[in-house]
Amino acid sequence: MKKQIAVALIGTGRIGQEHASSLASIPWVIHDFDLARFLMGEVDEVEAWGTVRFSSDAAELGEVDTATTFLRFKNGAFGVVENSRRAVFGYDIITEVFGEKGKLIIHAEPKTPLRHYRDSGCEIDHFHFFMDRFGPAFRAELEHFFSCFAEQKSPSPGPADALESLRIAVAATKSRKERRPVKLAEVAN
């Protein structure tokens, strides 16, 4: 998808991500911010909203179970990241990038190719847990990291990328709590 964006296959992009079955707090949404930066570039400003709709334990922790974060990128593009702590249909993540010439979508594939069709509808197998869905990707990340370590090369993404995504997450938290847009410049390095 990044290559298609780079060659302007779809024109000037804007990103939308939906990530269901994740707690709408920094440890979980930071991966969505990582992906948004990787695909679209540096973030300038963040505005976030969140609420508790169904999870009493989120409320007890002072967290939210449903959140939407608006990203304004330095290149002028916009991004929207939606998160929910509950997804009764299983673990799901969708990334869409829209441009004036088209749209690219990455949608999590079903767990198996089996589809059961009948008069009441269609059922598919789905992932219930993020490690089921992303286990191979996590293994590939670790292999890349250790390969870079052995070859004395800097991994990509690296520590600076992690820090920048953390700054976005901190800005989103600040925005949600203060009910205002937050420039990344307000969040210390």
N, C-alpha and C positions, 0 to 999 in steps of 0.2 A: 504494500500500500504506500509506503514512504517513497518508493521509486516513482510510482504513478503520480503522486503529488508533486514530486520534484520536477517532473517533465511537464507539469501543468496539463495532464491528461484531462482533468475535469475543470480546468480553469483555476481561479483563485479560490482556495478552500476555506471552509469553516467546518469545525468538527463538532460532532455530537456523540456522547458516550452514555450508554445506559449500563449500569452494573448492579444487578440485583443479587440479593442474598449476601450483602456485606454491611457491616456496621458503618454508619456514616460518620466515621471519625478518622483521625489522621492515620493510624496504622493500616486502614483498609483503602481509603481513597487516594493515598499517595501514589499507588500504582497507576491509577487513572491519570493523575497529573503527570507522572513519568511518561506515559504513552502520549498524552496530549502534547507535551514539549517535544518529544521525539518526532512526532508527525508534523507539528505546526510551527515550532520555534519557541522563542522566549515569551513568557507571559509578562504583561505590564500591570494588569489590574484584575482583581478578583471581587466578585460579589456572591455571597452564599446565603441561602435560606435553608432552614431545617425545622422539623417539628417532630413531635412524638404522636404517632397515629395508632399504634397497636402494641408497643413493647414497654411494659411497665418497668422492666429491668433497665432499659435505656434511660427512662425518666429518673429512676433512682440514682443512676450514675451521672446525671446532669448531661446526658448525651441526647442525640436524636436518633430516630429510626428511619427517617426519610429526609433526604437532602438534595438540593439542586445547587450547583455552583456554576456561575457564569464567568468565563475567562475572556479577557481582552488581550490578544497577543500584540507584541510590539510591531508586527508586520501588518496590523490592521484587521486580521482575521478574528472571528469570535469563536468561542467554544462553550459547550454546555455539557456538564457532567452530572448525571442523575444517579443517585444511590438509594438503595432501600435495604433494610435489614431483613426483610422477608420476601421470599419468592416461592410461593407454594408450588410453582411449576419447575423448581430445581434451580441450580446455579446457572446464571445466565450473564453474559456480557456481550454487548453489541457496540461496535465502533463504526460511525458513519462520517465520511468527509464529503461535504457538498461543495460544488463550484458551479460557475455559470455554464460549464460545458457538460456537467454530469455529476455522478455521485459514486463513491466507493463504499462498500460495506464489508465489514468482517463480522460474522455472526458465529457464535459458538455452535459447532456441529453437535447433533445428538450423540449420546453415548454409544449407540449402536445404529446401524442402518435400518433396523427393524421399525416398521410402522404398522400399527394395527388399525385398520379402517373397519368401521361398522356403522349401523344406522344412527348411533348417537354421536359419531364424530371420529376423530383420529387420535391415537395415542402414540407417543414416541418415548424411548428411554432417554433420560436426561441425567446430568450430573447433579448430585445433591451437595457435594462438598468441593471447595476450591482445589484441594490437593488432588482429587480425582481428575479434575479438568486440566490443571496446570502442572501436574507432576512431571511430564516429559520436558516442559519448558523450564522448570526449575532445575532439572538435571542438566539441561543444555547450558543454562546460565552458570552453574557451578563448574562444569567442564571448561567453559570459556574462561572463567576467572582463574582456575588453577593452571590452565594452559598459559595464560598471560603471566601468571606468577612464575612459572617454570622458565618462560622465555624472557623474563624481566621486562615485559611490556606493560603499558598502562591499559587496564580493561576499559571497554566502552560498552555500556555507560560506566562512568567512574564516580569517584567521590564528589566531584563538583556537581555532577548531574543529580546525585542523591540529595545534596544540600539544597539545590535549587528547587527540587520537588518538595522538599520539606518546607521551604520558605512559602511556596504556594499553599501548602496545607495549613501552615500557621496563619497566613493571610486569610484563607477561607474561614478558619475558625474565628479569627478576630472579626471578620465581616459579619458572620452569622450572629455572634454575640453582641456586637455593637450596632447591628442593623444598618450597615453602610458599606459602600465600595471601599476596598483597601488596595492601595498601590503597593506593589512588591517592594518599592523603595522604602516603605515604612517598616519592613521586616528586616532586621539586621542580618548580615551574612554570618 
